Amino acid sequence: MTGSWQIVEDDVSGAAIRALLEQHFAGMLANSPAGSCHFLDFDGLNAPDVTFWSIHREGELAGCAALKLLDAEHGEIKSMRTSDAFLRRGVAARMLDHIMGEARTCGLNRLSLETGSGAAFEPAIALYRRYGFDDCAPFADYQPDPFSRFMTRAL
């Protein structure tokens, strides 16, 4: 369908998705110290406990996101990124809706995330708040860090 959005499970091998992820990695490193950046690299995004999706419109890559299983009931949102050409067009909201639906389907009852704490991360934080995420303590293997914000919500 022309003009429709398509979300597909992806393996991060395509040139366009790799370029978007490289941009994501660079953006994280530009806005937080390296030791405070917790993004998954290409191998991490292909790990068995991670599902990675890309979102497209009319064949053009619009963004990506991943879900990492922490245990049988708890998942973590990773690598949420919107292509520059699609900013402020609802890409992240569509991905978040998709991830939440997939998490419920696989029996998770909680989703959490780690994001940066600086001004560059405010749009993402605002989106997560609109979706019911609240600040929380570090989870999984994370440690307290002034450059990180931890958020969670029940499903």
N, C-alpha and C positions, 0 to 999 in steps of 0.2 A: 504494500500500500504506500503510495506516495505520501510523504510528509509524516509517516508514522515513526514512532520510536521503537527500536528493537534492542533488547538486552540479551546478550549471549554469553554463555560460559566461554572463557577465553584461556589460552595457555601462555600468554605474554611473549609469543614468538614473532608476531608480526611487527613490521618496521614502524607502523604508526603507533601501536600501543607501546612499543619500547621507547619511542621518542617521547610520548606523553609521560611515561613513568620516569624517564631521565629528567624531564622538566619537573616532575613532582619531587624527585630526590634533590635536585638542585634548589628548589624552592624551600624545602625543609631545612637544608643546610645553610641557606641564605638568611633564615629567620630564627634559627636556634643553633646553639653550639653543637658540634658533632656528637658529643657524648650525651646530648639530650634529644637526639633524633632517633626515633624508634621505628622507622619505616622498614618494611620487608624488602630485601633486594629481589632480583629476578628468581633466584633459586628459592627463596623464602615464599614467594608468591606461587610457586609451583609445588610446594610441599603438600603431602597428602591431607593434612588437616586444614588446608586453605582452599576455598573456592573463590575464584577470581572471575569477575564479569566486566565486559565492556558494553557501553551503550552507544548506539548509532542512530543517526537520522539521515535518511536518504543516502545511505551508504557512507556517510562521513562519521568518523570517530568523534563522539561528543564527550566521553568521559569513561571513568572506570571506578571500581571499588572491589573490595574483597571481604570475605568473612572467614575468620580464623576460629576454629573450634578450640575452646579452652578446656572444656569438659563436656559431659553429656547434656548439660543444661545451660551452659554459659558460652557465648560467642563474643568475639571482638571484631569490630569494624576496622578495616585497614585500607590504606591506599585509596581513599576517596579523593578523586581529582576530576575536575572539569576542564575540557579543552578551552583555551582562550576564546576561540570563535563562538563558543556556546555559553559563555558566562551569563548569568542572570536570565537563563531561559528554562529553568526548572530541572536541569540535568541531575543535580545532586539530590533533589527531592525525589525524583523518579528512582534513582539508585537506592536511596534510603528506604523507600516504600518496598522495593524489590527485596532488599536484604532482610528487612523485617518480616516479609512474607515467607521468604525461604527459611529464615531462622525458626519461625513458628512451625513450618512444615516438617523440619527435622527435629522438632521436639524441644527446642531451646526455650527457656523461660526468662532469660536475661541477656541483654546486649550491653556491652561496654565499649569504651574507646579511649584512646589517649590522643590528645592533640596539643598543639603549641599554646602558649599562654600570651603571646604578644599580639599586637594590633593586626598583623597579617592574618591571624587566625579568627578574628572576631566574626566574619561572615559565616564561617563553618560553625562556630560555637552558637551563633544565633539560630542557625538551621537546626542543630541538635536540640536546642532548648524548645523550639517550636514542635519538635517531635517527642517531647516528654523526657528528654535526657536531663538528669540532674548531676551536679558535681558529686564526686565520691572520692574515697581514699584510693591510693594506688592498688591495683589488682594484679593478679597473676604474678609475674616476676618483676614488675615495675617497682621502683623506689621513689620516694618523694623527690621532687625536682621543681625548682621555681620556674623552669622553662616548659613544664608540662602541666596540662589540665586533664583530669580524669573525669569521665562522665559515664553514667549508667542509667538503664531503665528496665523495668520489668516488661515482659511481653504478655 
